């Protein structure tokens, strides 16, 4: 498997990324969007713009600190856009960028699959626990 390398194409330079390579920057972004809070935050924003506290209520269980860190990482990666309104008190809105919308669509398909297959997952867990308990 190749690591991150720069290749020259006729139209200019293209970077080849390999998420399996330790030093590849795509690995960090993958972690941001597939981590528990990242994936939930991205998909929560799919329906439209949210303020911080709206988002925190939507992503049940996330702490203020974790949501803030998650939003900063997603903003840095170009997945979330942060808009501070010059009002008193200050108003900050978060929304997905076009890149973020593409990521959210794929995450939502995965979430739909997991939710639809939960009866099978629960049955597998019960079988596993019963077998391990019998040992």
C-alpha positions as CSV (number, residue, x, y, z in Angstrom):
1,X,0.0,0.0,0.0
2,X,1.4,3.4,-0.9
3,X,1.7,6.2,1.6
4,X,0.9,9.9,1.0
5,X,2.7,11.1,-2.1
6,X,2.5,13.9,-4.5
7,X,2.0,13.1,-8.2
8,X,2.1,15.5,-11.1
9,X,-0.9,15.4,-13.5
10,X,-1.2,17.3,-16.8
11,X,-3.5,19.9,-15.3
12,X,-1.4,20.4,-12.2
13,X,-0.5,18.7,-8.9
14,X,-2.8,16.1,-7.3
15,X,-2.2,14.6,-3.9
16,X,-2.9,10.9,-3.4
17,X,-4.2,10.1,0.1
18,X,-4.2,6.8,1.9
19,X,-6.2,6.7,5.1
20,X,-4.4,3.5,6.1
21,X,-1.1,5.4,6.2
22,X,-0.2,6.7,9.7
23,X,0.9,10.1,8.4
24,X,-1.9,10.7,6.0
25,X,-4.0,13.8,6.9
26,X,-7.2,12.1,5.7
27,X,-7.0,9.8,8.7
28,X,-7.5,12.8,11.1
29,X,-10.5,14.0,9.1
30,X,-12.0,10.5,9.0
31,X,-11.7,10.4,12.8
32,X,-13.5,13.8,13.0
33,X,-16.5,12.7,11.0
34,X,-16.7,9.1,12.2
35,X,-16.2,9.6,15.9
36,X,-19.3,9.5,18.0
37,X,-19.8,13.2,18.4
38,X,-18.6,14.1,14.9
39,X,-21.0,11.8,13.1
40,X,-23.9,12.8,15.3
41,X,-23.1,16.5,14.9
42,X,-22.7,16.4,11.1
43,X,-26.0,14.5,10.7
44,X,-27.8,16.7,13.2
45,X,-26.9,19.7,11.0
46,X,-28.2,18.0,7.8
47,X,-31.7,19.5,8.3
48,X,-30.3,23.1,8.5
49,X,-28.6,25.7,10.5
50,X,-28.5,25.4,14.3
51,X,-27.3,27.5,17.1
52,X,-24.9,25.9,19.6
53,X,-27.5,25.1,22.3
54,X,-30.0,23.7,19.7
55,X,-27.3,21.4,18.5
56,X,-26.4,20.4,22.0
57,X,-30.0,19.4,22.7
58,X,-30.2,17.5,19.4
59,X,-27.1,15.5,20.1
60,X,-28.2,14.2,23.5
61,X,-25.4,13.4,25.9
62,X,-22.7,15.5,24.4
63,X,-21.0,17.9,26.8
64,X,-20.5,21.6,26.0
65,X,-16.8,21.1,25.9
66,X,-16.9,18.1,23.5
67,X,-19.4,19.8,21.2
68,X,-17.2,22.9,21.0
69,X,-14.1,20.8,20.2
70,X,-16.0,18.8,17.6
71,X,-17.4,21.9,15.9
72,X,-13.9,23.5,15.8
73,X,-12.4,20.3,14.2
74,X,-15.2,20.1,11.7
75,X,-14.9,23.8,10.9
76,X,-11.2,23.4,10.4
77,X,-11.8,20.5,8.0
78,X,-14.2,22.5,5.9
79,X,-17.2,20.4,6.9
80,X,-19.0,22.9,9.1
81,X,-19.4,26.7,8.6
82,X,-19.6,28.9,11.7
83,X,-21.3,32.3,11.3
84,X,-21.1,34.8,14.2
85,X,-23.9,37.4,14.1
86,X,-23.0,40.9,15.4
87,X,-25.8,41.0,17.8
88,X,-26.1,41.5,21.6
89,X,-26.0,38.9,22.9
90,X,-23.8,37.3,20.2
91,X,-25.5,34.7,18.0
92,X,-23.5,31.9,16.4
93,X,-25.0,29.7,13.8
94,X,-23.5,26.4,12.4
95,X,-24.3,24.8,9.1
96,X,-22.9,22.3,6.8
97,X,-20.7,23.3,3.9
98,X,-21.3,21.5,0.5
99,X,-18.5,19.1,1.5
100,X,-20.3,18.6,4.8
101,X,-23.6,17.8,3.1
102,X,-21.9,15.0,1.1
103,X,-20.4,13.6,4.3
104,X,-23.7,13.8,6.1
105,X,-25.6,12.0,3.3
106,X,-23.2,9.1,3.6
107,X,-23.3,9.0,7.3
108,X,-27.1,9.1,7.3
109,X,-27.2,6.1,5.0
110,X,-25.0,4.2,7.5
111,X,-27.1,5.3,10.5
112,X,-30.3,4.2,8.6
113,X,-28.6,0.8,8.0
114,X,-27.6,0.4,11.6
115,X,-31.0,1.4,13.0
116,X,-32.8,-0.9,10.5
117,X,-30.6,-3.9,11.5
118,X,-30.7,-3.3,15.3
119,X,-33.0,-6.3,15.9
120,X,-30.3,-8.5,14.4
121,X,-27.6,-6.8,16.4
122,X,-29.6,-7.2,19.6
123,X,-30.1,-10.9,18.8
124,X,-26.4,-11.4,18.1
125,X,-25.5,-9.7,21.4
126,X,-27.9,-11.9,23.3
127,X,-26.4,-15.1,21.7
128,X,-22.9,-13.9,22.4
129,X,-23.7,-13.1,26.0
130,X,-25.5,-16.4,26.5
131,X,-22.5,-18.3,25.0
132,X,-20.0,-16.4,27.1
133,X,-22.1,-16.8,30.3
134,X,-22.2,-20.6,29.7
135,X,-18.4,-20.9,29.7
